Structure formats: structure tokens, C-alpha cells
Amino acid sequence: MPEGHSVHRLAKQFTSVFTGEQLAVSSPQGRFAAGAAQLDGATLLSALAHGKQLFLRFDNDRVLRVHLGLYGAWSFGGDATFRGASSIGAPRRIGESEQSADDGTGPAAYGGPPEPVGAVRVRLVSAHGWADLRGPTACEVITRAEENAARAKLGPDPLQPRPDGTEFVSRVMSSITPVGVQLMNQSVIAGIGNVYRAEVLFLQGINPWRPGRQLREDEALGIWTDTVRLMKDGVREGRIITTTVEARNGRPKRSAPNYVYKRTGEPCRRCGTPILRAAMAARTVYWCPSCQAD
């Protein structure tokens, strides 16, 4: 499932290529025809990400709310003025992915959007480009008031303009629920997924099963601080990289992207102990039993 940094990259891309544009909105698949009709011909005012949810705000007081879920993805294309990634999401069973749009397409080659491929739930078309949405968990047209209500149910987003960990620290430390479960709860912190959960807990040396009430305040704040840093890296790089940059031959280099995620049985990059895994909160959690001992 795409984690919060990917949704923020989507919001940035929509802001760059569609804001201020009158859009033709359709549902080639047909499942979203009624929703598309409410947006067709409206102008996109802004795009906002909160955690794993994207809110596209239009000038008719309507908002397109999208949650990509496990299989959702956006694909994009257009003329030379239409810059950005060609695909952001979780396409084709390969997990979270992003593909560059640097294919040399120019104005002479652009003749409008191509014929829809596959089950396109929503298609947005401007004078210069297009965007197709496939396979989302949630896709609905709501009002601005309903957007505010939906966002009020979410926890703080580490990628908000001025991230403050106070609310997260209070929420995570007030519960006996294991911290590894709480980090997957979008009402505690919005945007963290399975990769960030495993990696942040490793960096902080915290066992996933430790109850939130047993965290020290500095540990809870450390989780928040590392999450902010790593997710900002993800927005900049377009992928999740959590390992520290090492200098080799005078040049920065990472030996691998992650410390523990999907490294079951492999030696810990810090202590050499085999990495463990177990089911937690309907997903698989990874940790080092030595570096993250109770």
C-alpha cells in the first residue's frame, strides 16, 4: 500500500499540472459515472494530502477523495508542459512504485489522452494532459464540510507544513496497545505504513510489542522525529530509503534501502542478529530481537 510520502507527491503533482485548469472528468469504467458528472467542467483549486488520503478540491464546492489502498494507482501523461511522474501508486502487484515521465514526449507528439487501458475508475483531462485512476479502495465526491469531518478522524500527518509531535506523543502514550499496532492506526498518526513502522521502530530501538504507556516521552518524540525525517526523504526521493548514507571512496552511498523490512533471517545491519518477523495488525512486522529487546 502506498505510504504517506507517495500521496504527498501526488498532491504536489496535481498542484503542478492541474491547479487552475478546467477539467473534463469521466469514468471510462462506468463505476464512477455519477461522481464524474458532478466534477466535469469544474476547475481544480487545490490538492491536499492527509496521511494516505488525497483530496482534490474543485471550484463548485466539491472534493474528490481518493484512498489508493493496496492496488490503487494514478497514471499521467501530456505535452512538454506537463511535468512529473508517469505513475504513482501500487500498480501491477509489485508494491509501491513510481515511474518517471522522462520519455521525451513533446507537444508535437501529444494529441490528447490515449484510449483507456484497463479499468479506469476516473479520468481527468486538461488542455495539456491527463490523469487516470485505477483500483482505489475509496473514490468519492464529497463536500468541503465532509472533507473536514474526514480529516478530523485522522491523526497528525508528519508531512504537515509545521510538524509538531505533541499530539502524536499524547495519543501513543495514552494507550496500552502495542506501539507497533498504534503506528498502523491512522487515527494515531496518518501516513505510516508497514515499511515506515518497521524501520522507525528499529532506528529508535523499540520493540513493536511494547505498550504505548511504557514509552518514555523522549522515545515517543523520537518516533515522531524520525518519521518526519524519513517521510520528507521519501517525498524528495520518490521512494522509501531509511538506511544511513555511508562515505565510500569519498562518495556518499547506501548499501541497501532498509534495515529490517523484508529481511527475515538476514543479519541485522548493526549487530548481526537474524531479523525476525511476525503478524501484527493484519500485516507482517520485522524487527531485530537484540537491537529492539524489551
PyMOL commands that set and color helices and strands:
alter all, ss='L'
color gray80, all
select helices_A, chain A and resi 4-18+33-39+107-109+144-152+166-173+179-182+194-204+212-214+217-237
alter helices_A, ss='H'
color red, helices_A
select strands_A, chain A and resi 24-26+44-50+53-58+62-67+73-78+85-89+97-100+120-125+129-134+138-143+246-248+251-253+276-280+283-287
alter strands_A, ss='S'
color yellow, strands_A
deselect
rebuild
show_as cartoon
